[in-house]
Amino acid sequence: MELTKIILDENEMPKSWYNILPDLPTPLDPPLNPGTNEPITFEELEPIFSTELIKQEMSNERYIRIPEEILEIYKLWRPAPLFRARRLEKHLDTPAKIYYKYEGVSPPGSHKPNTSLPQAYYNMKDGTERLTTETGAGQWGSSLSFACNYFDLECKVYMVRSSFEQKPYRKSLINLWGASVVPSPSTETNFGRKILEQYPDTTGSLGIAISEAVEDAALNENTKYTLGSVLNHVMLHQTIIGLETQKQMEMVEDYPDVIIGCCGGGSNLAGICFPYVKDKIDGKSDVKILATEPSACPTLTKGEFRYDFGDTAETTPLLKMYTLGHDFVPPAIHAGGLRYHGESPILSKLVHDGFIDAASYHQIEIFDASLKFARTEGIAPAPESSHAIKAAVDQAMECKRTGEEKTILFNLSGHGHFDMSSYDKYFTKMLSDD
């Protein structure tokens, strides 16, 4: 079937999320209470998270039903299209077939609403009135603002300072849907003031912003904290991407040999690959899965697999993951959503156990790849997604070298419409490879 745009009817949208935990060959190492080094309990998480989200975090149920209220809002943009990148293939003169799942069609322009909507919904059901969160490049902050608007929740976003300054229209989008946003570190929390006193010129980090958002939630009544990546329930919600993609690939009678996604905390790669990881665990395929990240923040390629805090202030549970150290502050690269010291525990385990590979790239080469993509496929990709494009181009060129006719699939997790200042710097040769 010679299709370039593969579309599902909204009635074909998956009605459940896929939970990979019961299918892991060995159990996931539990999060630990940093005071006791014992596995964290349900009760210890209740002051910060929604009850239903904690249940999902710890669930061993393979498929979890998506509430009808969420499905109705998902229909604003889901099912998301799958494209065959024929013009890119022709430009590269490769025998490979290249597909990309495009999550930039959501109202906030990224994959993040797949989890912001259920997180806001379950908090609303619990009677929560206010949510706090951090955001790197602003995709998550704008997505949570979008979701809170639908469920009548107040929202406060701590945005990493480097991105707050680089991407002003992400701030505008957050304000548009009714949330408030401040640069992190900020003067609004004890930890933010402490960091500013010690490092007044800091570019900030996701670890610092998480600390501020958690502190805010802990000190304010009827407020809960939400996270846009890393945790199990976030990975769960994102699997709607991969479940849709499997149906779309079946429509064109194809199956990927390689699956690629960019990685900061891991949610968009997990979303597209976890349903395929199940096939790999079950022995049904030998698909190569590749996590891509910045060389300036190489968590999977140069980090250690061990327990560490998810934030800089050491307020979160200890998570078994790949980490560069919770006090690590990456250079102010434009892929702000990938500037995180840690990684999803599930994704980390799958990398450690050999089910997923990882590669890192410098800033200029990922913009080189995004230029090829924009000038062939017409979409301006976010700098984060450009890491996946770079890997897909490399894989396609390897097929050209060897003559192999592989099928390459990557997740284009968001558009770059609010990242034009980074493209301006690229064209004027002001970008650096930190």
Secondary structure, 3 states (H helix, E strand, C coil): CCCCEECCCHHHCCCEEECCHHHCCCCCCCCECCCCCCECCHHHHCCCCCHHHHHHHHCCCCEEECCHHHHHHHCCCCCCCEEECHHHHHHHCCCCEEEEEEHHHCCCCECCHHHHHHHHHHHHHCCCCEEEEEECCCHHHHHHHHHHHHCCCEEEEEEEHHHHHHCHHHHHHHHHCCCEEEEECCCCCHHHHHHHHHCCCCCCCHHHHHHHHHHHHHHCCCEEECCCCCCHHHHHHHCHHHHHHHHHHHHCCCCCCEEEEECCCCHHHHHHHHHHHHHHHCCCCCCEEEEEEECCCCHHHHCEEEEEECCCCCCCCEEEEEECCCCCCCCCCCCHHHCCCCCCHHHHHHHHCCCCEEEEECHHHHHHHHHHHHHHHCCCECHHHHHHHHHHHHHHHHHHHHCCCCEEEEEECEECCCCHHHHHHHHCCCCCCC
